[in-house]
């Protein structure tokens, strides 16, 4: 697995690594409030826009992390290596490998169904992605069942053209 570390170092040295959130995040002009109990996201922006959308968060045993977060990486499209190369359009990563993103499973919105990410209708995800790209964001996640997610180790590498590479877990890295 040495080559994996070397590859990550090469990407980092060439500027292809996901950016540090403190260095690249615009001021937080968008407030994203996620209520895990109601399975809803409320968004308000300094530009005056406001939205309320149904979500799907982590199902039992696959908790969505709670707390206050700042986005650290945005990608127009990510495919999840871990979950069968599933598309994750308009991904806004906020904690380790956890993201807010669009889903093709819109019939499951309104109830917990994910592996821990916050899923939105793709049109809502596109709208949120544009707002956060323009204005920055603070994401607050709370409510819902009383279980917490472990903090995963980030395994994402940013690539040119707004793409991301999710690294496969190594034998020494616990599966989250």
C-alpha positions as MATLAB code, in Angstrom:
seq = 'XXXXXXXXXXXXXXXXXXXXXXXXXXXXXXXXXXXXXXXXXXXXXXXXXXXXXXXXXXXXXXXXXXXXXXXXXXXXXXXXXXXXXXXXXXXXXXXXXXXXXXXXXXXXXXXXXXXXXXXXXXXXXXXXXXXXXXXXXXXXXXXXXXXXXXXXXXXXXXXXXXXXXXXXXXXXXXXX';
ca = [
       0.000    0.000    0.000;
       3.062    2.286   -0.102;
       2.164    3.332   -3.630;
      -1.135    4.704   -2.349;
       0.619    7.058    0.057;
       3.064    8.068   -2.672;
       0.175    8.754   -5.051;
      -1.537   10.944   -2.449;
       1.725   12.832   -1.888;
       2.163   13.421   -5.630;
      -1.399   14.737   -5.920;
      -0.844   16.996   -2.913;
       2.435   18.363   -4.281;
       0.910   19.098   -7.687;
      -2.062   20.958   -6.239;
      -4.585   18.237   -7.024;
      -5.417   17.486   -3.399;
      -8.709   18.571   -1.877;
      -8.252   22.042   -0.488;
      -7.974   22.980    3.163;
     -11.371   24.354    4.231;
      -9.929   27.319    6.110;
      -7.846   28.341    3.111;
     -10.525   28.113    0.442;
     -13.930   28.559    2.079;
     -15.772   31.757    1.285;
     -17.581   33.523    4.114;
     -20.567   31.510    5.311;
     -23.451   33.228    3.533;
     -25.645   30.122    3.506;
     -27.149   28.487    6.586;
     -27.978   24.808    6.138;
     -30.055   23.305    8.957;
     -30.636   19.542    8.811;
     -33.261   17.986   11.092;
     -32.601   14.248   11.217;
     -35.858   13.586   13.082;
     -38.037   15.292   10.491;
     -35.777   14.270    7.573;
     -35.789   17.813    6.235;
     -33.199   20.423    5.260;
     -33.846   24.134    5.622;
     -31.612   26.518    3.715;
     -31.379   30.284    3.975;
     -28.911   32.452    2.104;
     -27.797   36.041    2.591;
     -28.872   36.575   -1.013;
     -32.474   36.159    0.217;
     -33.147   32.686   -1.131;
     -34.663   30.103    1.205;
     -35.646   26.474    0.691;
     -37.003   23.471    2.526;
     -36.347   20.025    1.067;
     -36.895   16.424    2.142;
     -33.713   14.436    2.742;
     -32.540   10.921    3.424;
     -29.899   10.612    6.108;
     -28.114    7.612    7.582;
     -30.215    4.560    8.277;
     -30.014    2.800   11.642;
     -26.455    1.634   12.194;
     -25.133    4.098    9.586;
     -25.509    7.366   11.433;
     -25.122   10.814    9.925;
     -22.714   12.888   12.046;
     -24.240   15.688   14.076;
     -22.772   19.052   14.826;
     -21.722   22.208   13.029;
     -19.559   21.855    9.937;
     -18.049   23.880    7.111;
     -17.806   22.392    3.610;
     -14.239   21.446    2.786;
     -14.639   20.171   -0.783;
     -17.238   20.549   -3.533;
     -17.387   18.362   -6.637;
     -20.009   18.432   -9.398;
     -19.814   14.612   -9.624;
     -18.301   11.896   -7.463;
     -18.745    8.156   -7.865;
     -18.545    6.143   -4.662;
     -16.006    3.366   -4.883;
     -17.310    1.946   -1.612;
     -20.932    1.631   -2.751;
     -20.804    0.163   -6.250;
     -19.673    3.290   -8.087;
     -22.967    5.008   -7.249;
     -23.183    8.555   -8.628;
     -23.173   11.370   -6.080;
     -23.983   14.511   -8.091;
     -23.355   17.945   -6.600;
     -21.348   16.628   -3.644;
     -20.619   18.979   -0.754;
     -18.210   17.225    1.617;
     -18.463   18.464    5.188;
     -16.905   15.779    7.454;
     -14.509   13.042    6.372;
     -16.280   11.075    3.649;
     -19.719   12.447    4.563;
     -21.379   14.695    2.001;
     -24.618   16.307    1.002;
     -25.365   15.128   -2.544;
     -28.052   14.328   -5.060;
     -29.565   10.869   -5.371;
     -31.353    8.853   -8.018;
     -33.433    7.252   -5.238;
     -35.820   10.179   -4.825;
     -38.617    7.822   -3.740;
     -36.663    7.216   -0.502;
     -36.429   10.903    0.448;
     -38.175   11.755    3.699;
     -36.833    8.761    5.628;
     -33.404    7.464    6.704;
     -31.946    5.401    3.864;
     -28.296    6.322    3.265;
     -24.964    5.054    4.544;
     -24.546    8.335    6.450;
     -24.521   11.012    3.760;
     -27.381   13.453    3.344;
     -29.241   12.809    0.102;
     -31.328   15.349   -1.803;
     -33.346   15.433   -4.994;
     -30.760   16.178   -7.729;
     -32.414   19.526   -8.566;
     -32.257   20.597   -4.924;
     -28.650   19.389   -4.718;
     -27.762   21.479   -7.793;
     -29.384   24.563   -6.250;
     -27.592   24.049   -2.923;
     -24.279   23.363   -4.678;
     -24.546   26.655   -6.596;
     -25.410   28.614   -3.438;
     -22.595   27.107   -1.376;
     -20.095   27.575   -4.215;
     -21.004   31.245   -4.395;
     -21.596   32.143   -0.751;
     -19.960   29.502    1.481;
     -21.942   27.734    4.190;
     -22.335   26.606    7.735;
     -24.031   23.213    8.032;
     -25.809   22.336   11.290;
     -27.057   18.788   11.737;
     -29.185   17.732   14.695;
     -32.384   16.102   15.879;
     -33.457   12.551   15.302;
     -32.434    9.270   16.849;
     -29.824    9.256   19.574;
     -26.950    7.549   17.790;
     -23.735    9.020   16.544;
     -21.376    8.219   13.702;
     -17.680    7.507   14.132;
     -15.378   10.057   12.572;
     -13.932    8.484    9.421;
     -10.493    9.182    8.096;
     -10.726   11.224    4.879;
      -9.809    9.234    1.780;
     -10.638   11.747   -0.940;
      -8.221   13.305   -3.379;
      -9.295   16.234   -5.519;
      -8.555   15.937   -9.223;
      -8.460   18.529  -12.005;
     -11.770   19.461  -13.573;
     -13.716   19.355  -10.302;
     -13.555   15.565   -9.978;
     -12.652   13.493   -6.913;
     -10.956   10.183   -6.355;
     -12.106    8.119   -3.380;
      -9.288    5.900   -2.191;
      -9.994    2.262   -1.405;
      -9.540    1.414    2.275;
      -6.207   -0.215    3.023;
      -5.869   -3.289    5.191;
      -4.616   -1.083    8.017;
      -7.526    1.362    7.779;
     -10.746    0.339    9.556;
     -13.813    0.256    7.314;
     -16.251    3.031    8.287;
];
